[in-house]
Amino acid sequence: MKNGARRVAPDAMDRWPEERLAKFHLHKIRQLLRHVYRQLPFYRQRLARAKVDPEQVKTLGDLARIPTFSKQDVLQEIRRQGRFDFGLETIARRDPAVLCMTSGTLGSSFLYLPRKWRALRGDSLLRAYWWAGLRPGMRMLMAVPAWHSLAVQESRVIERLGVSTVVPWGTFLPRNAGNFIDAISDATPDFVSIFLPMLFAILAECRRRGAKPATVFKSVQSILAVGAPMTPRSRQQLVHELGVGDIFEGLGNPEGLTAMECASHCGHHIFVDCCFVEIIDPKSGAPLPVGQRGNVVITTLIPHGSIFLRYDTEDLGVILPGACACGRSWPRMEVYDRRANEVEIAGQRIVPYDVRICLDELPELVNLPFAVVRGETKMERLTLLMQKPASGNLEEIQARIANLLRKKPNVEAIQEWAEELPQRWKGVTVIEEKDWRRARV
């Protein structure tokens, strides 16, 4: 058995009691605070402005005294200083490193990731791939873009487990789905690591080719999907349609959040060895209790490369209550969407995931593409644009959708059918009303 395999099977740390985990986190955070105060100008200035002495942080509750920051703050500093390394990076000039992008709706920034970061994060991530079924000697199809930090960590996993890899030609954009199908068919991997939107694009391409997805994926034992939330019924249908043993959902972001489903599929266990997660009220900034939805705030615990201390990801998430059936004590969480994709309907604030859960009540709508149309003014009703199902009475289905949405999330809805969503809108769950009107002309 390889060294990597010995490390994760078994792993006693994921069964530490809550008290021990809290002491571990407090120790790591106090070390991190001392480090950033001494060496990183960005944090030293922020702590000084907030009048916080690192030595005054004696409990995890004291962490809330430190102000959060967001990607806009990062972009502002990059513009102000005219450089990517503006003071939140521990840079060791002699240590080989890579520079990765963090792209998205808010703009692109960069991560400085030295060899020590890669080793620690990659060894931690190895646990996630082990949970998902990756084993030494397997062949893995790796579909992560080279500019993403996940690719840096995956390369470490590959080294430690000694798996062989296949990388399809092209990016994870839907137009390259055919290349992925060809690679899977030709290389016959045992394990696939992929972005969830690309998995749906592959299914659509299979339908266009008249190919059975289960035939394309006949060699695949399990899939690790990332990049978008997956509902329980969506997973069940994907497993059935693809004919694979199981599909696991990984959760994270380039700035440091890492969480992973176990075989129980009841939320994502936060990898407490490399990050600390808080859920805060988006208006007051106060920490929220377990079970309440709010902004996801992370603190990275690895003191190498780019360090994020109370970074507001602007994602909406929740720490789940109760214990997991798997016996692991690491807290579990869900992330539903970016706050930028939240819409307000007659006083109710919802995200597309809330709509997806409702639509999944109707078997003919599971995994069917849809989008929420966001109005330019106050919205009293939810407007949905949905691809037509393959069968069924559309008027009857429309009425059932409206009834489901009245119950939860308790909104009135109107809905339009489309033969197929435009390619540019696939994977985009919120469309601005002005763009929708322009497309209809």
C-alpha positions as CSV (number, residue, x, y, z in Angstrom):
1,M,0.0,0.0,0.0
2,K,1.3,3.5,-0.9
3,N,2.2,6.0,1.7
4,G,-0.8,8.2,0.7
5,A,-3.2,5.2,1.1
6,R,-1.8,4.5,4.6
7,R,-2.5,8.1,5.6
8,V,-6.2,8.2,4.8
9,A,-7.3,4.7,5.6
10,P,-8.0,5.0,8.5
11,D,-7.6,8.6,9.6
12,A,-8.1,9.0,13.3
13,M,-8.3,12.8,13.2
14,D,-11.7,12.8,11.5
15,R,-13.2,11.2,14.7
16,W,-11.8,13.6,17.2
17,P,-14.4,14.9,19.7
18,E,-15.8,18.4,19.3
19,E,-13.7,19.7,22.3
20,R,-10.5,18.5,20.8
21,L,-11.3,20.0,17.4
22,A,-12.0,23.3,19.0
23,K,-8.7,23.3,20.9
24,F,-6.9,22.4,17.6
25,H,-8.6,25.2,15.7
26,L,-7.8,27.8,18.4
27,H,-4.2,26.8,18.5
28,K,-3.9,27.0,14.7
29,I,-5.7,30.3,14.5
30,R,-3.5,31.9,17.3
31,Q,-0.4,30.7,15.5
32,L,-1.8,32.1,12.2
33,L,-2.6,35.5,13.8
34,R,0.9,35.9,15.2
35,H,2.3,35.0,11.8
36,V,0.2,37.4,9.7
37,Y,0.7,40.2,12.3
38,R,4.5,39.9,12.1
39,Q,4.9,39.3,8.3
40,L,1.9,40.3,6.2
41,P,1.3,44.1,5.8
42,F,-2.3,43.6,4.6
43,Y,-3.4,42.0,7.9
44,R,-1.2,44.0,10.2
45,Q,-2.9,47.2,8.9
46,R,-6.4,45.6,9.2
47,L,-5.8,44.4,12.7
48,A,-4.4,47.8,13.7
49,R,-7.4,49.6,12.4
50,A,-9.7,47.2,14.2
51,K,-7.6,47.6,17.4
52,V,-7.1,43.9,17.7
53,D,-4.0,42.5,19.3
54,P,-3.4,38.8,18.2
55,E,-2.7,37.9,21.8
56,Q,-6.2,39.1,22.8
57,V,-7.8,36.3,20.8
58,K,-8.1,33.6,23.4
59,T,-11.3,31.9,22.3
60,L,-12.9,31.0,18.9
61,G,-15.6,33.5,19.7
62,D,-12.9,36.3,19.9
63,L,-12.2,35.7,16.2
64,A,-15.4,37.7,15.4
65,R,-13.6,40.9,16.5
66,I,-11.5,40.7,13.4
67,P,-13.3,42.3,10.4
68,T,-14.0,40.2,7.4
69,F,-12.9,41.1,3.9
70,S,-14.1,40.1,0.4
71,K,-12.8,39.7,-3.1
72,Q,-13.6,43.3,-3.8
73,D,-11.1,44.3,-1.1
74,V,-8.5,42.0,-2.8
75,L,-9.2,43.5,-6.2
76,Q,-9.0,47.0,-4.8
77,E,-5.6,46.4,-3.3
78,I,-4.3,44.8,-6.5
79,R,-5.4,48.0,-8.4
80,R,-4.0,50.3,-5.7
81,Q,-0.6,48.7,-5.6
82,G,-0.5,47.5,-9.2
83,R,0.7,44.1,-8.3
84,F,-0.8,40.7,-7.3
85,D,1.4,40.2,-4.2
86,F,0.0,43.1,-2.1
87,G,0.6,41.8,1.4
88,L,-1.5,38.7,2.2
89,E,1.1,36.3,0.7
90,T,3.9,34.5,2.6
91,I,6.5,34.4,-0.2
92,A,9.6,32.4,0.1
93,R,11.7,33.4,-2.9
94,R,13.7,30.2,-2.8
95,D,10.7,27.9,-2.6
96,P,9.3,26.9,-6.0
97,A,5.7,28.1,-6.4
98,V,2.9,28.5,-8.9
99,L,0.6,31.4,-9.5
100,C,-3.1,30.5,-9.9
101,M,-6.2,32.5,-10.9
102,T,-9.3,32.9,-8.9
103,S,-11.8,34.0,-11.6
104,G,-15.6,34.4,-11.4
105,T,-18.4,37.0,-11.5
106,L,-16.5,39.5,-9.4
107,G,-13.2,39.6,-11.2
108,S,-9.9,37.7,-11.3
109,S,-7.3,37.7,-8.6
110,F,-4.3,35.4,-8.0
111,L,-3.1,32.9,-5.5
112,Y,0.6,32.3,-4.7
113,L,1.0,28.6,-4.0
114,P,4.5,27.4,-2.9
115,R,5.6,23.8,-2.7
116,K,4.8,23.5,1.0
117,W,1.2,24.7,0.4
118,R,0.9,22.1,-2.4
119,A,2.1,19.3,-0.2
120,L,-0.1,20.1,2.8
121,R,-3.3,20.9,0.9
122,G,-2.7,18.0,-1.6
123,D,-2.2,15.5,1.2
124,S,-5.4,16.8,2.9
125,L,-7.3,16.6,-0.4
126,L,-6.1,13.0,-0.9
127,R,-8.6,12.1,1.8
128,A,-11.5,13.4,-0.3
129,Y,-10.5,11.3,-3.3
130,W,-10.1,8.2,-1.1
131,W,-13.6,8.7,0.3
132,A,-14.8,8.9,-3.3
133,G,-13.2,5.6,-4.2
134,L,-9.9,6.5,-5.8
135,R,-7.3,3.8,-5.1
136,P,-3.7,3.1,-6.1
137,G,-3.2,1.8,-9.6
138,M,-6.5,3.2,-10.9
139,R,-6.8,5.3,-14.1
140,M,-8.3,8.8,-13.4
141,L,-9.8,11.2,-15.9
142,M,-8.8,14.7,-14.6
143,A,-10.9,17.6,-15.9
144,V,-9.7,20.6,-13.8
145,P,-8.4,23.6,-15.8
146,A,-4.7,24.1,-15.3
147,W,-5.1,27.7,-13.9
148,H,-7.2,26.5,-11.0
149,S,-5.7,25.7,-7.6
150,L,-7.5,22.3,-7.6
151,A,-5.2,21.2,-10.4
152,V,-2.2,21.9,-8.2
153,Q,-3.7,19.8,-5.4
154,E,-4.8,17.0,-7.7
155,S,-1.3,16.7,-9.0
156,R,-0.1,15.9,-5.5
157,V,-2.9,13.4,-5.0
158,I,-1.8,11.7,-8.2
159,E,1.8,11.5,-7.0
160,R,0.9,10.1,-3.6
161,L,-1.6,7.4,-4.8
162,G,0.3,6.5,-7.9
163,V,-2.6,6.7,-10.2
164,S,-2.4,7.2,-14.0
165,T,-4.2,10.2,-15.4
166,V,-6.0,11.2,-18.6
167,V,-6.7,14.9,-19.4
168,P,-9.2,15.6,-22.2
169,W,-8.4,18.2,-24.8
170,G,-10.2,21.5,-24.2
171,T,-11.6,23.3,-21.2
172,F,-14.7,22.4,-19.1
173,L,-17.0,24.6,-21.2
174,P,-20.0,22.8,-22.8
175,R,-18.7,23.1,-26.3
176,N,-15.9,20.7,-25.4
177,A,-18.2,17.9,-24.1
178,G,-17.5,15.8,-27.2
179,N,-13.8,15.7,-26.4
180,F,-14.7,14.4,-22.9
181,I,-16.9,11.7,-24.3
182,D,-14.1,10.6,-26.7
183,A,-11.5,10.6,-23.9
184,I,-13.7,8.5,-21.6
185,S,-14.6,6.1,-24.3
186,D,-11.0,5.6,-25.5
187,A,-9.1,5.7,-22.2
188,T,-11.7,3.8,-20.1
189,P,-10.9,5.5,-16.7
190,D,-11.9,3.9,-13.4
191,F,-12.4,7.3,-11.7
192,V,-13.6,10.7,-13.1
193,S,-13.0,14.1,-11.5
194,I,-15.1,16.7,-13.2
195,F,-17.1,19.9,-12.9
196,L,-20.8,19.2,-12.6
197,P,-21.9,21.5,-15.4
198,M,-19.6,19.6,-17.8
199,L,-21.2,16.3,-16.7
200,F,-24.6,17.7,-17.7
201,A,-23.1,18.9,-21.0
202,I,-21.7,15.4,-21.6
203,L,-25.2,13.9,-21.1
204,A,-26.6,16.5,-23.6
205,E,-23.9,15.5,-26.1
206,C,-24.7,11.8,-25.6
207,R,-28.3,12.6,-26.5
208,R,-27.2,14.4,-29.7
209,R,-25.0,11.5,-30.7
210,G,-27.6,8.9,-29.9
211,A,-25.1,7.3,-27.4
212,K,-26.1,5.7,-24.1
213,P,-24.4,7.5,-21.2
214,A,-24.0,4.1,-19.4
215,T,-22.1,2.8,-22.4
216,V,-19.7,5.8,-22.4
217,F,-19.1,5.5,-18.6
218,K,-19.1,1.7,-18.5
219,S,-15.5,1.6,-17.1
220,V,-16.1,4.3,-14.4
221,Q,-16.6,3.1,-10.9
222,S,-17.1,6.5,-9.2
223,I,-17.2,10.2,-10.0
224,L,-16.1,13.2,-7.9
225,A,-18.1,16.3,-9.1
226,V,-17.4,19.9,-8.1
227,G,-18.5,23.3,-9.2
228,A,-22.2,23.4,-8.5
229,P,-24.6,22.1,-5.8
230,M,-26.2,18.8,-6.6
231,T,-29.6,17.9,-5.1
232,P,-30.2,14.3,-3.7
233,R,-32.6,13.4,-6.5
234,S,-30.2,14.8,-9.1
235,R,-27.5,12.5,-7.8
236,Q,-29.8,9.5,-7.8
237,Q,-30.8,10.1,-11.4
238,L,-27.2,10.7,-12.5
239,V,-26.0,7.5,-10.9
240,H,-28.8,5.6,-12.7
241,E,-28.3,7.2,-16.1
242,L,-24.5,6.9,-16.0
243,G,-24.5,3.4,-14.5
244,V,-21.6,4.3,-12.1
245,G,-21.2,3.0,-8.6
246,D,-21.6,6.4,-6.9
247,I,-21.2,10.1,-7.4
248,F,-19.6,12.2,-4.7
249,E,-19.7,16.0,-4.4
250,G,-16.7,18.0,-3.4
251,L,-17.1,21.5,-2.1
252,G,-14.6,24.3,-1.9
253,N,-13.0,27.4,-3.3
254,P,-9.5,28.5,-4.4
255,E,-9.1,30.7,-1.3
256,G,-9.1,27.7,1.0
257,L,-12.4,26.1,1.7
258,T,-12.3,22.3,1.4
259,A,-15.2,20.0,2.3
260,M,-16.3,16.6,1.0
261,E,-19.2,14.2,1.1
262,C,-18.8,10.8,2.7
263,A,-20.8,7.8,1.6
264,S,-23.7,8.9,3.7
265,H,-24.3,11.9,1.4
266,C,-25.7,14.0,4.2
267,G,-23.7,17.2,3.7
268,H,-20.0,18.0,3.2
269,H,-17.5,17.4,6.0
270,I,-15.3,20.4,6.5
271,F,-11.6,19.5,6.3
272,V,-10.7,21.0,9.7
273,D,-7.0,20.4,9.2
274,C,-6.7,23.1,6.6
275,C,-9.6,25.5,7.1
276,F,-12.0,27.0,9.7
277,V,-15.5,28.0,8.6
278,E,-18.0,30.5,10.1
279,I,-21.5,31.4,8.9
280,I,-22.3,35.1,9.4
281,D,-25.3,37.3,9.0
282,P,-24.7,39.2,5.7
283,K,-26.1,42.4,7.2
284,S,-24.8,42.6,10.7
285,G,-21.7,40.4,10.3
286,A,-22.5,38.5,13.5
287,P,-21.8,34.8,13.6
288,L,-24.9,32.7,13.1
289,P,-25.8,29.5,15.0
290,V,-25.7,26.0,13.5
291,G,-28.6,25.5,11.1
292,Q,-29.0,29.1,9.9
293,R,-28.1,30.2,6.4
294,G,-25.7,33.0,5.9
295,N,-22.5,34.1,4.3
296,V,-19.6,31.6,4.3
297,V,-16.5,33.0,6.0
298,I,-13.3,31.0,5.9
299,T,-9.9,31.1,7.6
300,T,-7.1,29.1,6.1
301,L,-4.9,27.3,8.5
302,I,-1.9,26.7,6.3
303,P,0.7,29.4,6.9
304,H,2.2,29.2,3.4
305,G,1.5,31.2,0.2
306,S,-1.7,33.3,0.0
307,I,-3.4,33.4,3.4
308,F,-7.1,34.2,3.9
309,L,-8.1,35.2,7.4
310,R,-11.9,35.7,7.9
311,Y,-12.5,35.9,4.2
312,D,-16.1,36.4,3.2
313,T,-16.6,34.2,0.2
314,E,-20.0,35.8,-0.5
315,D,-21.4,32.3,-0.8
316,L,-24.6,31.3,1.0
317,G,-24.2,28.3,3.2
318,V,-25.1,26.6,6.5
319,I,-23.4,24.4,9.1
320,L,-25.7,21.4,9.4
321,P,-26.9,20.3,12.9
322,G,-26.5,16.8,14.3
323,A,-24.0,13.9,13.8
324,C,-23.2,12.1,10.5
325,A,-24.1,8.5,10.2
326,C,-20.6,7.8,9.0
327,G,-19.3,8.4,12.5
328,R,-16.9,11.2,11.5
329,S,-17.0,14.2,13.9
330,W,-15.9,16.9,11.4
331,P,-18.8,19.4,11.0
332,R,-20.9,19.3,7.9
333,M,-22.0,22.1,5.7
334,E,-23.8,23.0,2.5
335,V,-23.2,25.8,0.1
336,Y,-26.3,26.8,-2.0
337,D,-25.1,29.5,-4.3
338,R,-23.4,32.9,-4.5
339,R,-25.2,35.7,-2.8
340,A,-25.1,37.5,-6.1
341,N,-27.6,34.9,-7.4
342,E,-30.1,35.6,-4.6
343,V,-33.4,37.1,-5.7
344,E,-36.1,38.6,-3.6
345,I,-39.7,37.7,-4.3
346,A,-42.4,39.5,-2.3
347,G,-40.1,39.7,0.7
348,Q,-38.8,36.1,0.4
349,R,-35.1,35.8,-0.4
350,I,-34.3,32.6,-2.4
351,V,-31.6,31.1,-4.6
352,P,-32.0,28.8,-7.6
353,Y,-31.2,25.8,-5.4
354,D,-34.4,26.4,-3.5
355,V,-36.3,26.2,-6.8
356,R,-34.4,23.1,-7.9
357,I,-35.4,21.2,-4.8
358,C,-39.0,22.0,-5.6
359,L,-38.7,21.0,-9.3
360,D,-37.1,17.7,-8.2
361,E,-40.5,16.7,-6.7
362,L,-41.6,16.0,-10.3
363,P,-39.6,13.1,-11.8
364,E,-39.9,14.5,-15.4
365,L,-38.1,17.7,-14.3
366,V,-35.1,16.3,-12.4
367,N,-31.9,17.7,-13.9
368,L,-33.9,19.6,-16.5
369,P,-32.2,23.0,-17.2
370,F,-33.9,26.1,-16.0
371,A,-33.1,29.7,-15.1
372,V,-34.6,32.4,-12.8
373,V,-35.3,35.7,-14.5
374,R,-34.4,38.6,-12.2
375,G,-36.4,41.7,-12.6
376,E,-35.0,45.2,-12.7
377,T,-37.6,46.4,-10.2
378,K,-39.3,44.9,-7.1
379,M,-40.6,41.4,-7.9
380,E,-43.9,40.0,-6.7
381,R,-43.7,36.8,-8.6
382,L,-40.9,34.3,-9.5
383,T,-40.3,34.1,-13.3
384,L,-38.8,30.8,-14.5
385,L,-37.5,29.9,-18.0
386,M,-37.4,26.2,-18.4
387,Q,-36.5,23.7,-21.1
388,K,-39.5,21.6,-22.2
389,P,-39.5,18.0,-20.7
390,A,-39.4,15.1,-23.1
391,S,-43.0,14.1,-22.3
392,G,-46.1,15.1,-20.3
393,N,-48.8,17.6,-20.5
394,L,-47.1,21.1,-20.2
395,E,-50.1,22.9,-18.8
396,E,-50.5,20.2,-16.1
397,I,-46.8,20.3,-15.3
398,Q,-46.9,24.1,-15.1
399,A,-49.8,24.0,-12.6
400,R,-47.9,21.4,-10.5
401,I,-44.8,23.6,-10.5
402,A,-46.8,26.6,-9.3
403,N,-48.4,24.6,-6.5
404,L,-45.0,23.3,-5.3
405,L,-43.5,26.8,-5.2
406,R,-46.5,28.2,-3.3
407,K,-45.8,25.7,-0.5
408,K,-42.0,26.2,-0.2
409,P,-40.3,28.6,-0.7
410,N,-43.8,30.2,-0.6
411,V,-43.7,32.3,-3.7
412,E,-46.1,32.8,-6.7
413,A,-44.5,31.8,-10.0
414,I,-45.0,32.2,-13.7
415,Q,-43.1,30.1,-16.1
416,E,-42.2,29.9,-19.8
417,W,-41.1,26.9,-21.8
418,A,-38.2,26.8,-24.2
419,E,-37.3,24.0,-26.6
420,E,-33.7,24.3,-25.3
421,L,-32.0,27.0,-23.3
422,P,-29.5,29.0,-25.3
423,Q,-26.0,27.6,-24.9
424,R,-24.8,30.8,-23.2
425,W,-27.4,30.3,-20.5
426,K,-26.7,26.7,-19.7
427,G,-25.2,26.5,-16.2
428,V,-26.3,30.1,-15.6
429,T,-29.1,30.0,-13.1
430,V,-30.0,33.7,-12.9
431,I,-30.7,35.7,-16.0
432,E,-31.3,39.5,-15.9
433,E,-34.7,40.6,-17.2
434,K,-33.2,42.9,-19.8
435,D,-31.2,40.1,-21.3
436,W,-34.2,37.8,-21.4
437,R,-36.3,40.5,-23.1
438,R,-33.5,41.1,-25.7
439,A,-33.4,37.3,-26.4
440,R,-37.1,37.1,-27.0
441,V,-37.1,39.9,-29.6
